[in-house]
Amino acid sequence: QVQLVESGGGLVQAGGSLRLSCSASGIIASMNVMAWHRQAPGKQRVLVASIARLGNTYYKDSVKGRFTISRDNAKNTVYLQMNGLKPEDTAVYYCLAVDTATWGPGTQVTVAS
């Protein structure tokens, strides 16, 4: 089984930046597609960004131009660089290995006004 652990969350002021990391370990059968989701209190978990093994990316419209997903396959790590953060970005951010439907435990991102 693959295990995912997120890091890099925290409290930041509006307009600030954070970089989230998702490190994979264990038996990695497939990491063709990795994704970041987020879930705010009382709301559904939604897809924020995804990246395929060779670098093709997808972004939720509201984060385009502000967030960048990337991966280092040699390090089995996926990143989410978040710039120009807004209060509405506040959520728990989860890493997902799509191929095996494996989730990390999440990391809290709080953006203050």
C-alpha positions in Angstrom: 0.0 0.0 0.0 1.1 3.6 -0.7 1.0 6.1 2.1 0.7 9.8 1.6 1.6 12.6 4.0 0.9 16.3 3.4 2.9 19.1 4.9 3.2 22.8 4.5 -0.1 24.0 5.7 -0.6 26.8 8.2 -1.9 30.3 8.8 -1.2 33.0 6.3 -2.5 36.5 5.6 -4.5 37.2 2.5 -2.2 37.7 -0.5 0.4 35.5 1.0 1.9 32.2 -0.2 2.3 28.6 1.0 3.8 25.5 -0.6 2.2 22.2 0.2 4.1 19.0 -0.2 2.7 15.4 -0.5 5.3 12.7 0.1 4.5 9.1 -0.9 6.0 6.0 0.7 5.4 2.3 0.9 4.4 0.2 -2.0 3.8 2.5 -4.9 1.9 0.5 -7.5 0.9 3.5 -9.6 1.2 7.3 -9.3 0.2 8.2 -12.8 -2.2 10.9 -11.7 -1.8 12.8 -8.5 -4.2 15.5 -7.2 -4.9 18.0 -4.6 -8.4 18.4 -3.2 -9.7 20.7 -0.5 -12.6 20.7 1.9 -13.9 23.7 3.7 -16.2 23.3 6.8 -19.7 22.4 5.8 -18.7 22.0 2.1 -18.0 19.2 -0.2 -14.4 18.1 -1.0 -13.5 19.5 -4.4 -10.7 19.0 -6.8 -8.2 21.8 -6.8 -5.5 20.6 -9.2 -4.1 17.4 -10.7 -1.0 16.4 -12.5 -0.2 13.4 -14.6 3.2 11.6 -14.5 4.6 13.5 -17.5 3.4 16.8 -16.3 -0.1 17.5 -17.8 -2.0 19.6 -15.3 -5.6 20.6 -14.5 -6.7 23.4 -12.2 -10.0 24.5 -10.7 -11.0 27.7 -12.3 -10.8 29.7 -9.1 -7.2 28.9 -8.6 -5.9 29.3 -12.1 -3.0 31.7 -12.2 -2.5 31.5 -8.5 -1.7 27.9 -7.8 0.8 25.6 -9.4 0.9 21.9 -9.1 4.2 20.1 -9.8 5.8 16.8 -9.0 9.3 15.3 -8.5 8.9 11.7 -9.6 12.4 10.8 -8.3 11.4 12.0 -4.8 7.8 10.6 -5.0 6.6 14.0 -4.0 3.9 16.3 -5.3 3.7 20.0 -4.6 1.1 22.7 -4.6 2.5 26.2 -4.7 -0.2 28.6 -3.6 0.2 32.3 -4.3 -2.2 35.2 -3.8 -4.1 33.3 -1.2 -7.6 34.4 -0.4 -9.8 33.7 2.6 -12.0 31.5 0.4 -9.0 29.2 0.0 -9.3 28.3 3.7 -9.8 24.5 3.9 -8.1 21.2 4.7 -6.1 20.2 1.7 -5.7 16.6 0.8 -3.3 14.8 -1.5 -4.8 12.0 -3.6 -3.1 9.2 -5.6 -5.9 8.8 -8.1 -4.8 5.4 -9.5 -5.1 3.7 -6.1 -7.7 6.1 -4.6 -5.3 6.7 -1.7 -5.7 9.9 0.4 -3.4 11.6 2.7 -4.7 12.8 6.1 -4.8 16.4 5.0 -3.2 19.6 6.1 -5.0 22.8 7.2 -4.6 26.0 5.3 -6.1 29.1 6.9 -6.1 32.4 5.1 -6.9 35.4 7.3 -8.3 38.6 5.9 
